[in-house]
Amino acid sequence: MIELYYWPTPNGHKITMFLEETGTPYTIRPINIGKGDQFTPDFLAISPNNRMPAIVDRAPADRGEPISVFESGAILLYLADKTGQLLPRDVRGRTRVTEWLIWQVAGLGPMAGQNHHFVSYAPEKLQYAIDRYVNETNRLHGVLDRRLADHEFLGGSEYSIADIATYPWVTNWKRQLQNLDDHPNLKRWFDAIAARPATVRAYERANQYKSVPITGEAERAVLFGQTSASVAAAAKRAAS
């Protein structure tokens, strides 16, 4: 049984998509990031970066003590190795999938995240920042489109953790001021993944959890205003 510390964000969806796709038993431990659950000492013990998702594997392959894993890319690699699914075993296939997984966690996720922030959440509209991240998201969609022109999936012919990692960061394309019709290969891939039964089940799980609307300074402070000192103070309050 995998314990998944989760909230319905793109990075959270990655893990439910994998678990549903592989039929791996799991239970969700909700981490309401709008209310500050990510700063509790128990959560920081398994996710020192105070970010979800994280997992605890109560039955690791070595039959030893439970293993905790934080960071969505690391979790996907761990689970793929544990289950033997969605990551090729041959060196060339594994390398291709790993490349695109790292491309997502280092590129598309951070850039689309900044797009979300400046387009939707920033208290003042900074046109330079909006243009910067909308344009970069568009460039990255172009990278995906070119890759998918000659490949069914990002790793090649087989669905993999690279696709699972990338899909949730494309789902908000309208909010990111993008148009999937401009990138037909990306759109074909996106529609195919959206129709997978496991994807549908994963997003249905997300409907059980509702985020706090980011409408004022209090919510912005919890999500965007943290420093080393404020995280330590929040953890101390949660422990008391």
C-alpha positions as CSV (number, residue, x, y, z in Angstrom):
1,M,0.0,0.0,0.0
2,I,1.3,3.4,-1.0
3,E,0.4,6.4,1.1
4,L,0.1,9.4,-1.2
5,Y,0.3,12.9,0.4
6,Y,-1.7,14.8,-2.2
7,W,-3.6,17.9,-3.3
8,P,-5.2,18.3,-6.8
9,T,-2.4,20.2,-8.5
10,P,-0.5,19.2,-11.7
11,N,2.2,17.5,-9.6
12,G,-0.3,15.8,-7.5
13,H,-2.2,14.5,-10.6
14,K,1.0,12.9,-11.9
15,I,1.0,10.4,-9.0
16,T,-2.7,9.5,-9.1
17,M,-2.4,9.0,-12.9
18,F,0.5,6.5,-12.4
19,L,-1.2,4.7,-9.5
20,E,-4.5,4.4,-11.4
21,E,-2.7,3.3,-14.6
22,T,-0.8,0.5,-12.9
23,G,-3.5,-0.6,-10.5
24,T,-1.2,0.0,-7.5
25,P,-3.1,0.1,-4.3
26,Y,-2.9,3.5,-2.5
27,T,-4.6,5.7,0.0
28,I,-4.7,9.5,-0.2
29,R,-3.5,11.7,2.8
30,P,-4.8,15.1,1.8
31,I,-2.4,18.0,2.2
32,N,-4.4,21.2,1.9
33,I,-1.8,23.6,0.7
34,G,-4.1,26.6,0.9
35,K,-4.5,26.0,4.6
36,G,-0.8,25.3,5.3
37,D,-0.9,21.6,5.9
38,Q,2.5,21.4,4.1
39,F,4.2,23.0,7.1
40,T,3.2,20.4,9.7
41,P,6.2,18.6,11.3
42,D,4.9,15.2,10.2
43,F,4.8,16.2,6.6
44,L,8.1,18.0,6.7
45,A,9.6,14.8,8.0
46,I,8.9,13.1,4.6
47,S,8.9,16.2,2.4
48,P,11.6,18.7,3.7
49,N,10.9,21.1,0.8
50,N,7.3,21.6,2.2
51,R,5.9,20.7,-1.2
52,M,3.5,17.9,-2.2
53,P,3.2,15.3,-3.5
54,A,5.1,12.8,-1.4
55,I,4.7,9.1,-0.8
56,V,5.4,6.5,1.9
57,D,5.8,3.0,0.7
58,R,4.9,0.6,3.6
59,A,6.0,-2.4,1.6
60,P,9.3,-1.6,-0.1
61,A,11.1,-4.1,-2.3
62,D,13.8,-4.8,0.2
63,R,11.2,-5.6,2.9
64,G,12.8,-3.2,5.2
65,E,11.4,-0.1,7.0
66,P,9.0,2.1,5.1
67,I,10.5,4.4,2.4
68,S,9.4,8.0,1.9
69,V,10.0,9.8,-1.3
70,F,9.4,13.5,-2.2
71,E,9.5,15.4,-5.5
72,S,7.1,14.2,-8.2
73,G,9.8,13.1,-10.7
74,A,11.6,11.0,-8.0
75,I,8.3,9.5,-7.0
76,L,7.5,8.5,-10.6
77,L,10.9,6.9,-11.0
78,Y,10.6,5.0,-7.7
79,L,7.1,3.7,-8.5
80,A,8.1,2.7,-12.0
81,D,11.0,0.7,-10.6
82,K,8.9,-0.8,-7.9
83,T,6.1,-1.9,-10.2
84,G,8.2,-2.6,-13.3
85,Q,5.8,-0.5,-15.4
86,L,5.8,2.6,-17.5
87,L,9.6,2.8,-17.7
88,P,11.5,0.8,-20.3
89,R,14.1,-1.7,-19.0
90,D,16.5,-1.4,-21.9
91,V,19.1,1.3,-21.6
92,R,18.1,3.3,-24.7
93,G,14.4,3.3,-23.9
94,R,15.0,4.2,-20.3
95,T,17.3,7.0,-21.3
96,R,14.7,8.5,-23.7
97,V,11.9,8.4,-21.1
98,T,14.2,9.8,-18.4
99,E,15.3,12.7,-20.7
100,W,11.7,13.8,-21.2
101,L,10.8,13.3,-17.5
102,I,13.6,15.6,-16.5
103,W,12.7,18.0,-19.3
104,Q,9.2,18.3,-17.7
105,V,10.3,18.8,-14.1
106,A,13.1,21.2,-15.0
107,G,11.4,23.1,-17.8
108,L,7.7,22.8,-18.6
109,G,6.6,22.6,-14.9
110,P,8.5,25.6,-13.6
111,M,7.8,27.8,-16.7
112,A,4.0,26.9,-16.8
113,G,3.9,27.4,-13.0
114,Q,5.3,31.0,-13.4
115,N,2.8,31.4,-16.3
116,H,0.0,30.5,-13.8
117,H,1.4,32.9,-11.2
118,F,1.7,36.0,-13.3
119,V,-1.4,35.5,-15.4
120,S,-3.8,34.4,-12.6
121,Y,-2.4,35.0,-9.1
122,A,-0.1,38.0,-9.1
123,P,-1.8,41.0,-7.3
124,E,-0.6,43.3,-10.1
125,K,-0.4,42.6,-13.8
126,L,3.2,42.8,-14.9
127,Q,3.0,42.6,-18.7
128,Y,6.7,41.8,-19.1
129,A,6.4,38.8,-16.8
130,I,3.2,37.6,-18.4
131,D,4.7,37.9,-21.9
132,R,7.9,36.1,-20.7
133,Y,6.2,33.0,-19.4
134,V,3.3,32.9,-21.9
135,N,5.9,32.9,-24.7
136,E,8.1,30.4,-23.0
137,T,5.2,28.0,-22.4
138,N,4.4,28.4,-26.1
139,R,8.0,27.6,-27.1
140,L,7.8,24.4,-24.9
141,H,4.6,23.4,-26.5
142,G,6.4,23.7,-29.8
143,V,9.1,21.4,-28.5
144,L,6.5,18.8,-27.6
145,D,4.8,19.2,-31.0
146,R,8.0,18.5,-32.8
147,R,8.8,15.4,-30.7
148,L,5.3,14.0,-31.1
149,A,5.3,14.5,-34.9
150,D,7.3,11.3,-35.3
151,H,6.5,9.5,-32.0
152,E,3.2,8.4,-30.5
153,F,4.4,9.2,-27.0
154,L,7.3,11.2,-25.6
155,G,9.5,8.2,-25.0
156,G,8.7,6.6,-28.3
157,S,6.0,4.1,-29.1
158,E,5.0,3.3,-25.5
159,Y,3.1,5.3,-22.9
160,S,5.4,6.1,-20.0
161,I,6.1,8.2,-16.9
162,A,7.3,11.0,-19.2
163,D,3.8,11.3,-20.6
164,I,2.3,11.1,-17.2
165,A,4.6,13.9,-15.9
166,T,3.8,16.2,-18.8
167,Y,0.1,15.8,-19.3
168,P,-1.1,17.6,-16.2
169,W,1.0,20.7,-17.1
170,V,-0.8,20.9,-20.5
171,T,-4.3,20.5,-19.2
172,N,-4.5,24.2,-18.2
173,W,-3.6,25.4,-21.7
174,K,-6.4,27.9,-21.9
175,R,-5.4,29.4,-18.6
176,Q,-1.9,29.5,-19.9
177,L,-3.1,31.6,-22.9
178,Q,-2.2,28.8,-25.3
179,N,-4.1,27.2,-28.2
180,L,-3.6,23.5,-28.7
181,D,-4.9,23.8,-32.3
182,D,-1.7,25.6,-33.1
183,H,0.2,22.3,-32.3
184,P,-1.8,19.4,-33.8
185,N,0.7,16.7,-32.8
186,L,0.5,17.9,-29.2
187,K,-3.3,18.0,-29.4
188,R,-3.5,14.4,-30.7
189,W,-1.3,13.2,-27.8
190,F,-3.2,15.3,-25.3
191,D,-6.6,14.0,-26.4
192,A,-5.4,10.4,-26.3
193,I,-4.1,10.6,-22.8
194,A,-7.3,12.5,-21.6
195,A,-9.4,9.5,-22.9
196,R,-7.4,6.9,-21.0
197,P,-9.6,5.3,-18.3
198,A,-6.8,5.7,-15.7
199,T,-6.6,9.4,-16.5
200,V,-10.3,9.8,-16.0
201,R,-10.2,8.0,-12.7
202,A,-7.3,10.1,-11.4
203,Y,-9.1,13.3,-12.2
204,E,-12.3,12.0,-10.6
205,R,-10.3,11.5,-7.4
206,A,-9.3,15.1,-7.6
207,N,-12.9,16.2,-7.4
208,Q,-13.0,15.1,-3.8
209,Y,-10.7,17.9,-2.8
210,K,-11.3,21.6,-3.2
211,S,-8.5,24.2,-3.0
212,V,-8.9,27.4,-1.0
213,P,-9.5,30.3,-3.5
214,I,-6.5,32.5,-3.8
215,T,-8.3,35.8,-3.4
216,G,-6.4,37.8,-0.8
217,E,-3.1,38.4,1.0
218,A,-3.6,35.6,3.5
219,E,-3.9,32.9,0.8
220,R,-1.0,34.4,-1.2
221,A,1.2,34.5,1.9
222,V,0.6,30.8,2.5
223,L,1.4,29.8,-1.1
224,F,3.8,32.4,-2.4
225,G,5.2,34.4,0.5
226,Q,7.3,31.8,2.4
227,T,10.8,32.3,3.7
228,S,13.1,30.0,5.7
229,A,12.0,31.8,8.9
230,S,8.3,31.7,8.1
231,V,8.4,28.0,7.3
232,A,10.1,27.3,10.6
233,A,7.6,29.4,12.5
234,A,4.7,27.6,10.7
235,A,6.1,24.2,11.6
236,K,6.5,25.3,15.2
237,R,2.9,26.5,15.4
238,A,1.7,23.3,13.9
239,A,3.6,21.3,16.5
240,S,2.3,23.2,19.5
